[in-house]
Amino acid sequence: MPWPGWQVQWRRWVLLWRGRDPAAFRALWEALEASDIFFERTHARGFEAAPPAYRSAPWFSLPVFHIRVRAEDASRARQILRVILQASSPV
């Protein structure tokens, strides 16, 4: 039987960003660390190593990177995300 507080803690995580851009992933990761915002990151390995014939498959377009933050830090994290996305978007 899991610890009773585990489910309550798990519900506090919110998805901040997911995508395939490694530069955006790295920039967001570094900005969250610099701001002392606790986060969880995941990286689905293997998609980038797929043969070119498989890259047009629908499953290949799925996001590779995910960053989740605690619910209480979500508003600060979204502000950081906006700044990063505005800086990386072409004018």
MOWO-V948148 format. One record per residue. N is the residue number from 1. RES is the residue in three letters. OMEGA is omega in radians with two decimals (none if undefined). Layout:
# MOWO-V948148
N:RES:OMEGA, N:RES:OMEGA
This chain:
# MOWO-V948148
1:MET:-3.12, 2:PRO:3.09, 3:TRP:-3.05, 4:PRO:-3.11, 5:GLY:-3.09, 6:TRP:-3.12, 7:GLN:3.11, 8:VAL:3.12, 9:GLN:-3.10, 10:TRP:-3.13, 11:ARG:-3.12, 12:ARG:3.13, 13:TRP:3.06, 14:VAL:3.12, 15:LEU:3.13, 16:LEU:-3.06, 17:TRP:2.97, 18:ARG:-3.10, 19:GLY:-3.09, 20:ARG:-3.06, 21:ASP:-3.13, 22:PRO:3.13, 23:ALA:3.10, 24:ALA:3.10, 25:PHE:-3.12, 26:ARG:3.13, 27:ALA:3.12, 28:LEU:3.11, 29:TRP:-3.12, 30:GLU:3.14, 31:ALA:3.11, 32:LEU:3.08, 33:GLU:-3.14, 34:ALA:-3.13, 35:SER:-3.12, 36:ASP:3.05, 37:ILE:-3.13, 38:PHE:-3.09, 39:PHE:3.08, 40:GLU:-3.13, 41:ARG:3.06, 42:THR:3.13, 43:HIS:3.11, 44:ALA:-3.09, 45:ARG:3.03, 46:GLY:-3.10, 47:PHE:-3.10, 48:GLU:3.14, 49:ALA:-3.11, 50:ALA:3.10, 51:PRO:-3.10, 52:PRO:-3.13, 53:ALA:-3.11, 54:TYR:-3.04, 55:ARG:3.09, 56:SER:3.14, 57:ALA:-3.11, 58:PRO:-3.11, 59:TRP:-3.11, 60:PHE:-3.12, 61:SER:3.11, 62:LEU:3.13, 63:PRO:-3.13, 64:VAL:-3.08, 65:PHE:3.07, 66:HIS:3.02, 67:ILE:3.09, 68:ARG:3.11, 69:VAL:3.07, 70:ARG:-3.08, 71:ALA:-3.12, 72:GLU:3.10, 73:ASP:-3.00, 74:ALA:-3.09, 75:SER:3.09, 76:ARG:-3.13, 77:ALA:3.10, 78:ARG:3.08, 79:GLN:3.10, 80:ILE:3.13, 81:LEU:3.10, 82:ARG:-3.13, 83:VAL:-3.13, 84:ILE:-3.13, 85:LEU:3.09, 86:GLN:3.14, 87:ALA:-3.09, 88:SER:-3.11, 89:SER:3.13, 90:PRO:-3.11, 91:VAL:none
